[in-house]
Amino acid sequence: MTYNHYIENGFKLVGKIIKTDSSKKKHKTDVEWLEGFNADGKMGVYIMTSDENIMKIGESQNLRHRFQCYESHTGPTNKMVRENMEYQKEYGILFLECPSFEVGFGGVKVPSGINYRFLEKKLIEQYRDNVGSLPVWNKGVQ
């Protein structure tokens, strides 16, 4: 599975994450979103890349919040990603938003759309089946 495969299938480059000593954040990690992209409340699947290699496939109910966690929170996934990032290296963030809408069902309105968690699971399975292993930053965390 390649960077181009995901671009051809609807993912968009939306930003980058970088670990640098010039960061003012506790863990020296900064996220920069591309101009015109608003990550607030975006629900979907993201892919972290390095030199067009797939490093991690993940899901988020709120993309901005998810990447704020990579910048500052101490959870095991956040810590593992930060510890494996090289200093001064930019990691791309690809994103595919999952549409969500309400439909009438049983006389009430209920949420409907693409389940971002299920999509992440299927993308990880597809990657594993095609490459023979998980993306390097997905190992041991799934």
HELIX and SHEET records of a PDB file:
HELIX    1   1 TYR A    3  GLU A    8  1                                   6    
HELIX    2   2 LEU A   63  SER A   72  1                                  10    
HELIX    3   3 PRO A   76  ASN A   84  1                                   9    
HELIX    4   4 TYR A  116  VAL A  131  1                                  16    
SHEET    1   A 5 THR A  29  TRP A  33  0                                        
SHEET    2   A 5 LYS A  12  LYS A  19 -1                                        
SHEET    3   A 5 GLU A  90  GLU A  97 -1                                        
SHEET    4   A 5 GLY A  44  SER A  50 -1                                        
SHEET    5   A 5 ASN A  53  SER A  60 -1                                        
SHEET    1   B 2 SER A 100  PHE A 105  0                                        
SHEET    2   B 2 VAL A 108  GLY A 113 -1                                        
END                                                                             
